[in-house]
Amino acid sequence: MQSKIDVRRAFKVVILLGFVSLFADITYEGSRGILGPFLFTLGASATAVGLISGLGELVGYGFRLISGYVVDKTKKHWFITVAGYLINLVAVPLLAFAGSWEIASILIIAERFGKAVRTPARDTILSYASSNIGYGKGFGLHEALDQIGAVVGPLVVAGVIYSSKSYALAFLSLGIPAILSLLTLFTTVAIYPKPELLETESTGSSDKKFGKTFYLYLLFSMLTICGYPHFQIISYHFKKIQIMPDEIIPSLFALAMAIDAVTALIVGGLFDRFKLKVLFLIPIFAMPVSIFAFVWGNLILVIIGVILWGVVMGFQETVMKSAIAIIVPFQRRGLAYGIFHSLFGVAWFVGGLAIGWLYEVSIVYLIIFSIGLQVLSLVCFVYLRRVS
C-alpha cells in the first residue's frame, strides 16, 4: 500500500504536469487556428498548406514510436520530455519572424516534431504518478487541465488578431504561455528528478513482453479511431449547408473541448473502478456522432453531435492512455505509448481520408463506414475482454 506521502507526491506531479500541458496547449493550439490564413499571407498555395499540415501530423505521430523506444532504452524520461517541450514551444513564437512560407513550414513541422519527442516520455511519467492515485484519475485530471488550455489558446489568439490585425503579434503573444509552461516543467524536474520511483514494478502488468491483450487493444483502438469523423470534416459540413454563422463554428469547437475536459474527469474515475470494461463506451458514444452531425440540418441536433464528439474525445484521451498502463509491463511502457500514439495517428489519417472521400460520394456511405467500424471495434472488445 502506498503511503500518504507517496500519494501526495504523485498528485502534485500530475497537477504540475497538467499545468505544463495547460500552458503548452494555449501556445500551440492557439497557433494552429491561424496557421492556414497565416501561410496564405506568405504566399503558400492550398497544395502547400495541405502538404505542410499532412507532413506535420505524420511526423507528429510517426516519430513517437522512435521516441518511445528511446525512452525505454535510456530511461531519460525528463531529458526527453524537456527536449520535446523546448522544440515544441519555441517554434511557435518564432513564427512571428518567418519571412516566407518555406521557413514557416519548417517551424510548423518542428513544433509537431517536438510534441512527438516528448509525448511518450511525458505519458510514461504520468503513468508512474497515476499508479498512486488511480490511472483514470491521473490521466483524467491531466486531460482536463490540458483541454482548458485548448479552449483558452484559440480565444487568446482571436482577441489579439481582432485588436491588432497582426499575425506576428499573435505568435509573439503565445511566447508568454510557452515560457510559463517551460518554467513549470523545470520546477517539476527540480522537485521530482526521478519520476520512475513514484511507481513500484509490482504495479501494472508483471509480464515483460507485450501480450495478446495489448495487440487486441491496439486493434480495438485503431478501429474506433478510424471510424471517428474529424471535427474538420464536421465543421466543413456546417459551412457547406450554412447551418450557422462562421463565427459560431470555432465556438462549437471550444464547447467540444470543454466537454472533453469534463468527460475526462468523470470517466477517469469510472476507469479506476471498472478498468477495461469501460472501453465499450467509446464506440457506443461514437456511433451516433456521424448521424447527428451529418444527417439533420437542425441546429440543436448538430450541437448534440458536437457534444457527443467532445465526450468521445474525453474517453480517447483518458481511458485509452490509462488502459496502456495496466496492460503493458512497467519496463516497456515508453515503447508501448510510442506504438499506441503512432498507430493512433495512422488510424486518424486513414479514417479522415476515407470519411472525407465518402462525404463527397454519399453521406449515407459515410455513416455506414463510421458506424460499421465502431461495431467492429465492439466485436474486438468482446475478444479483448476474454483474453484480459
C-alpha positions as CSV (number, residue, x, y, z in Angstrom):
1,M,0.0,0.0,0.0
2,Q,1.3,3.4,-0.9
3,S,1.9,5.9,1.9
4,K,0.0,9.2,2.1
5,I,3.3,10.9,1.3
6,D,3.6,9.0,-2.0
7,V,0.0,9.8,-2.9
8,R,0.6,13.5,-2.2
9,R,3.8,13.5,-4.2
10,A,2.2,11.7,-7.1
11,F,-0.8,14.1,-7.1
12,K,1.5,17.1,-7.2
13,V,3.3,15.6,-10.2
14,V,0.1,15.1,-12.0
15,I,-1.1,18.7,-11.2
16,L,2.2,20.2,-12.2
17,L,2.3,18.3,-15.5
18,G,-1.3,19.3,-16.0
19,F,-0.3,23.0,-15.8
20,V,2.7,22.3,-18.1
21,S,0.2,21.0,-20.7
22,L,-2.3,23.8,-20.0
23,F,0.2,26.5,-20.8
24,A,1.6,24.4,-23.7
25,D,-1.8,23.9,-25.2
26,I,-2.5,27.7,-25.0
27,T,0.7,28.1,-27.1
28,Y,0.4,25.5,-29.9
29,E,-3.4,25.1,-30.0
30,G,-3.7,28.9,-30.2
31,S,-1.3,29.0,-33.1
32,R,-2.9,26.1,-35.1
33,G,-6.2,28.0,-35.6
34,I,-4.4,30.7,-37.6
35,L,-1.7,28.7,-39.5
36,G,-3.8,28.4,-42.6
37,P,-4.6,32.1,-43.1
38,F,-1.0,32.9,-42.0
39,L,0.5,30.7,-44.7
40,F,-1.9,32.3,-47.2
41,T,-0.5,35.7,-46.3
42,L,3.0,34.4,-47.0
43,G,2.0,33.2,-50.5
44,A,1.6,29.5,-49.9
45,S,-0.7,27.6,-52.2
46,A,-3.5,25.4,-51.0
47,T,-1.5,22.3,-52.0
48,A,1.4,23.6,-50.0
49,V,-0.8,24.1,-46.9
50,G,-2.2,20.6,-47.2
51,L,1.3,19.1,-47.6
52,I,2.6,21.0,-44.6
53,S,-0.3,20.0,-42.4
54,G,-0.2,16.4,-43.5
55,L,3.6,16.1,-43.1
56,G,3.4,17.8,-39.7
57,E,0.9,15.3,-38.4
58,L,2.8,12.4,-40.0
59,V,5.9,13.5,-38.1
60,G,4.0,14.3,-35.0
61,Y,2.6,10.8,-34.7
62,G,5.1,8.7,-36.5
63,F,8.2,9.7,-34.6
64,R,6.5,8.8,-31.3
65,L,7.4,5.1,-32.0
66,I,11.1,6.0,-32.1
67,S,10.8,8.4,-29.1
68,G,9.0,5.7,-27.0
69,Y,11.7,3.2,-27.8
70,V,14.5,5.6,-26.8
71,V,12.6,6.3,-23.5
72,D,12.6,2.7,-22.6
73,K,16.3,2.2,-23.6
74,T,17.8,5.2,-21.9
75,K,15.3,5.8,-19.0
76,K,15.9,9.6,-19.6
77,H,12.3,10.5,-19.0
78,W,12.8,14.1,-18.0
79,F,15.6,14.8,-20.5
80,I,13.4,13.6,-23.4
81,T,10.3,15.4,-22.1
82,V,12.2,18.7,-21.7
83,A,13.9,18.5,-25.1
84,G,10.5,17.8,-26.7
85,Y,8.8,20.7,-25.0
86,L,11.6,23.1,-25.8
87,I,11.3,22.3,-29.6
88,N,7.5,22.2,-29.4
89,L,7.1,25.6,-27.7
90,V,10.0,27.7,-29.0
91,A,8.9,27.0,-32.6
92,V,5.6,28.8,-32.1
93,P,6.7,32.4,-31.2
94,L,9.5,32.1,-33.8
95,L,6.7,32.0,-36.5
96,A,6.4,35.8,-35.9
97,F,9.8,36.2,-37.7
98,A,9.1,33.8,-40.6
99,G,9.6,35.8,-43.8
100,S,8.4,33.1,-46.2
101,W,6.1,30.2,-46.1
102,E,9.0,27.8,-46.5
103,I,10.6,29.0,-43.2
104,A,7.2,28.9,-41.6
105,S,6.7,25.3,-42.8
106,I,9.9,24.3,-41.1
107,L,8.8,25.8,-37.8
108,I,5.3,24.2,-38.1
109,I,6.8,20.8,-38.7
110,A,9.4,21.4,-35.9
111,E,6.5,22.1,-33.5
112,R,4.9,18.8,-34.3
113,F,8.3,17.0,-34.1
114,G,8.8,18.4,-30.6
115,K,5.4,17.0,-29.5
116,A,6.3,13.6,-30.9
117,V,9.6,13.6,-29.0
118,R,8.1,14.4,-25.6
119,T,4.7,12.7,-25.6
120,P,5.7,9.0,-24.9
121,A,8.1,10.2,-22.1
122,R,5.5,12.5,-20.6
123,D,2.8,9.9,-20.7
124,T,5.1,7.4,-19.1
125,I,5.9,9.8,-16.2
126,L,2.1,10.4,-15.8
127,S,1.5,6.6,-15.6
128,Y,4.1,6.3,-12.8
129,A,2.5,9.1,-10.8
130,S,-1.1,8.0,-11.6
131,S,-0.4,4.5,-10.2
132,N,-0.7,6.0,-6.7
133,I,-4.0,7.8,-7.2
134,G,-5.6,5.7,-10.0
135,Y,-4.6,5.7,-13.6
136,G,-8.0,7.0,-14.7
137,K,-8.0,9.9,-12.2
138,G,-4.4,10.8,-13.1
139,F,-4.9,10.9,-16.8
140,G,-8.4,12.4,-16.4
141,L,-7.1,15.3,-14.3
142,H,-4.3,15.9,-16.7
143,E,-6.6,15.9,-19.7
144,A,-9.0,18.3,-18.0
145,L,-6.2,20.8,-17.4
146,D,-4.8,20.2,-20.9
147,Q,-8.2,21.0,-22.5
148,I,-8.6,24.2,-20.6
149,G,-5.5,25.4,-22.5
150,A,-7.0,24.1,-25.8
151,V,-10.0,26.3,-25.1
152,V,-8.1,29.4,-23.9
153,G,-5.5,29.4,-26.6
154,P,-7.7,30.0,-29.7
155,L,-9.7,32.6,-27.8
156,V,-6.5,34.5,-26.9
157,V,-5.3,34.5,-30.5
158,A,-8.7,35.6,-31.7
159,G,-8.6,38.5,-29.3
160,V,-5.1,39.6,-30.4
161,I,-6.0,39.2,-34.1
162,Y,-9.2,41.2,-33.6
163,S,-7.5,44.1,-31.8
164,S,-4.2,44.3,-33.7
165,K,-4.8,42.6,-37.1
166,S,-1.3,41.2,-36.7
167,Y,-0.4,37.5,-37.1
168,A,3.2,38.3,-35.9
169,L,1.9,39.9,-32.6
170,A,-0.4,36.9,-32.1
171,F,2.5,34.4,-32.4
172,L,4.7,36.6,-30.1
173,S,1.9,36.7,-27.5
174,L,1.9,32.9,-27.4
175,G,5.5,33.1,-26.2
176,I,4.2,34.1,-22.7
177,P,2.3,30.8,-22.0
178,A,5.3,29.0,-23.6
179,I,7.6,30.5,-21.0
180,L,5.2,29.7,-18.2
181,S,5.0,26.1,-19.5
182,L,8.7,25.6,-19.5
183,L,9.2,27.3,-16.1
184,T,6.6,24.9,-14.6
185,L,8.3,21.9,-16.3
186,F,11.7,22.9,-15.0
187,T,10.2,23.3,-11.5
188,T,8.7,19.8,-11.7
189,V,12.0,18.3,-12.8
190,A,13.9,20.0,-9.9
191,I,11.4,18.8,-7.3
192,Y,10.9,15.2,-8.6
193,P,14.1,14.3,-10.6
194,K,13.4,10.5,-10.6
195,P,9.7,10.0,-11.6
196,E,10.2,6.2,-12.0
197,L,10.4,6.0,-8.2
198,L,6.8,7.0,-8.0
199,E,5.7,3.5,-9.1
200,T,7.0,0.2,-8.0
201,E,7.5,-2.6,-10.5
202,S,4.7,-4.6,-8.8
203,T,2.0,-2.3,-10.2
204,G,0.6,-2.9,-13.7
205,S,1.4,-5.9,-15.8
206,S,4.2,-8.2,-14.5
207,D,4.9,-9.8,-17.9
208,K,7.9,-8.1,-19.5
209,K,6.6,-8.8,-23.0
210,F,3.7,-7.4,-25.0
211,G,0.9,-9.9,-24.8
212,K,-2.2,-10.7,-26.8
213,T,-4.2,-8.3,-24.8
214,F,-2.0,-5.4,-25.9
215,Y,-2.3,-6.2,-29.6
216,L,-6.1,-6.7,-29.4
217,Y,-6.3,-3.4,-27.6
218,L,-4.3,-1.7,-30.4
219,L,-6.7,-3.2,-33.0
220,F,-9.7,-2.0,-30.9
221,S,-8.3,1.5,-30.7
222,M,-7.5,1.7,-34.4
223,L,-10.9,0.6,-35.5
224,T,-12.8,3.0,-33.3
225,I,-10.5,5.9,-34.1
226,C,-10.6,5.2,-37.9
227,G,-14.4,5.4,-37.8
228,Y,-14.5,8.6,-35.9
229,P,-15.1,11.7,-38.0
230,H,-12.6,14.6,-37.6
231,F,-14.0,18.0,-36.5
232,Q,-12.5,19.5,-39.7
233,I,-15.0,17.5,-41.9
234,I,-17.8,18.1,-39.4
235,S,-17.2,21.9,-39.5
236,Y,-16.7,21.7,-43.3
237,H,-20.2,20.3,-43.5
238,F,-21.6,23.0,-41.2
239,K,-20.1,25.6,-43.5
240,K,-21.4,23.9,-46.7
241,I,-25.0,23.7,-45.5
242,Q,-24.9,27.2,-44.0
243,I,-26.5,26.0,-40.7
244,M,-24.8,28.7,-38.6
245,P,-22.7,31.8,-39.0
246,D,-19.0,31.2,-39.5
247,E,-18.0,32.7,-36.1
248,I,-20.2,30.1,-34.3
249,I,-18.2,27.2,-35.7
250,P,-15.0,27.8,-33.6
251,S,-17.2,28.5,-30.6
252,L,-18.6,25.0,-31.0
253,F,-15.1,23.6,-31.2
254,A,-14.3,25.4,-27.9
255,L,-17.5,23.8,-26.5
256,A,-16.4,20.3,-27.6
257,M,-13.0,20.9,-25.8
258,A,-14.8,21.9,-22.6
259,I,-17.0,18.8,-22.8
260,D,-13.8,16.8,-23.4
261,A,-12.3,18.2,-20.1
262,V,-15.4,17.5,-18.0
263,T,-15.8,14.0,-19.5
264,A,-12.1,13.2,-18.7
265,L,-12.7,13.9,-15.0
266,I,-15.8,11.7,-14.9
267,V,-14.6,8.7,-17.0
268,G,-11.2,8.7,-15.2
269,G,-13.0,7.6,-12.0
270,L,-15.0,5.1,-13.9
271,F,-11.9,3.5,-15.4
272,D,-10.3,3.1,-12.0
273,R,-13.4,1.3,-10.8
274,F,-14.2,-0.9,-13.8
275,K,-10.8,-0.9,-15.7
276,L,-11.0,-2.3,-19.3
277,K,-14.8,-2.9,-19.0
278,V,-15.5,0.8,-19.8
279,L,-13.8,0.6,-23.2
280,F,-17.0,-0.4,-24.9
281,L,-18.5,3.0,-24.1
282,I,-16.1,4.6,-26.6
283,P,-17.7,3.1,-29.8
284,I,-21.2,3.4,-28.2
285,F,-20.8,7.2,-27.8
286,A,-19.1,7.4,-31.2
287,M,-21.8,5.7,-33.2
288,P,-24.4,8.5,-33.2
289,V,-21.9,11.3,-33.8
290,S,-22.0,11.0,-37.6
291,I,-25.8,10.8,-37.6
292,F,-26.3,13.9,-35.5
293,A,-23.6,15.8,-37.4
294,F,-24.4,14.9,-41.0
295,V,-28.0,13.8,-41.4
296,W,-30.1,16.5,-39.9
297,G,-29.9,20.2,-40.7
298,N,-31.3,21.2,-37.3
299,L,-29.0,23.4,-35.2
300,I,-30.0,21.7,-31.9
301,L,-29.3,18.2,-33.2
302,V,-25.9,19.2,-34.7
303,I,-24.9,20.8,-31.3
304,I,-25.8,17.4,-29.7
305,G,-23.5,15.8,-32.2
306,V,-20.7,18.2,-31.3
307,I,-21.3,17.5,-27.6
308,L,-21.0,13.7,-28.3
309,W,-17.9,14.4,-30.3
310,G,-16.3,16.1,-27.2
311,V,-17.4,13.2,-25.0
312,V,-15.6,10.7,-27.2
313,M,-12.5,12.8,-27.2
314,G,-12.6,12.8,-23.4
315,F,-12.7,9.0,-23.5
316,Q,-9.9,8.7,-26.0
317,E,-7.5,11.0,-24.2
318,T,-8.2,9.5,-20.7
319,V,-9.3,5.9,-20.9
320,M,-7.2,4.9,-23.8
321,K,-4.0,6.1,-22.2
322,S,-4.9,4.7,-18.8
323,A,-5.5,1.3,-20.4
324,I,-1.9,1.1,-21.6
325,A,-0.7,1.5,-18.0
326,I,-2.5,-1.6,-16.8
327,I,-2.0,-3.7,-19.9
328,V,1.7,-3.1,-20.5
329,P,4.7,-4.1,-18.3
330,F,6.3,-1.4,-16.2
331,Q,9.7,-1.7,-18.1
332,R,8.3,-1.2,-21.6
333,R,5.7,1.5,-21.1
334,G,7.5,4.2,-23.1
335,L,7.6,2.0,-26.2
336,A,4.0,1.0,-25.7
337,Y,2.9,4.6,-25.6
338,G,5.0,5.3,-28.7
339,I,3.4,2.4,-30.6
340,F,-0.1,3.4,-29.5
341,H,0.3,7.1,-30.5
342,S,1.9,6.1,-33.8
343,L,-1.0,3.8,-34.7
344,F,-3.4,6.4,-33.4
345,G,-2.0,8.8,-36.0
346,V,-2.2,6.2,-38.8
347,A,-5.8,5.4,-37.9
348,W,-6.7,9.1,-37.6
349,F,-5.1,9.8,-41.1
350,V,-6.7,6.8,-42.9
351,G,-10.1,7.4,-41.3
352,G,-10.0,11.1,-42.1
353,L,-9.1,10.4,-45.7
354,A,-11.8,7.8,-46.1
355,I,-14.5,9.8,-44.4
356,G,-13.6,12.9,-46.4
357,W,-13.8,10.9,-49.7
358,L,-17.1,9.3,-48.6
359,Y,-18.5,12.7,-47.8
360,E,-18.1,13.7,-51.5
361,V,-19.7,10.4,-52.6
362,S,-22.6,9.9,-50.2
363,I,-23.5,10.9,-46.6
364,V,-25.2,7.5,-46.3
365,Y,-21.9,5.7,-47.1
366,L,-20.0,7.9,-44.7
367,I,-22.4,6.9,-41.9
368,I,-22.3,3.2,-42.8
369,F,-18.5,3.4,-42.7
370,S,-18.3,5.2,-39.4
371,I,-20.9,3.0,-37.6
372,G,-19.5,-0.1,-39.2
373,L,-16.1,0.4,-37.8
374,Q,-17.5,1.2,-34.4
375,V,-19.4,-2.2,-34.5
376,L,-16.2,-4.0,-35.5
377,S,-14.4,-2.3,-32.5
378,L,-17.2,-3.7,-30.2
379,V,-16.6,-7.2,-31.6
380,C,-12.9,-6.7,-30.9
381,F,-13.7,-5.5,-27.4
382,V,-15.5,-8.8,-26.8
383,Y,-12.4,-10.8,-27.7
384,L,-10.3,-8.4,-25.7
385,R,-12.4,-9.0,-22.5
386,R,-12.0,-12.8,-23.0
387,V,-8.2,-12.7,-23.0
388,S,-7.6,-9.9,-20.5
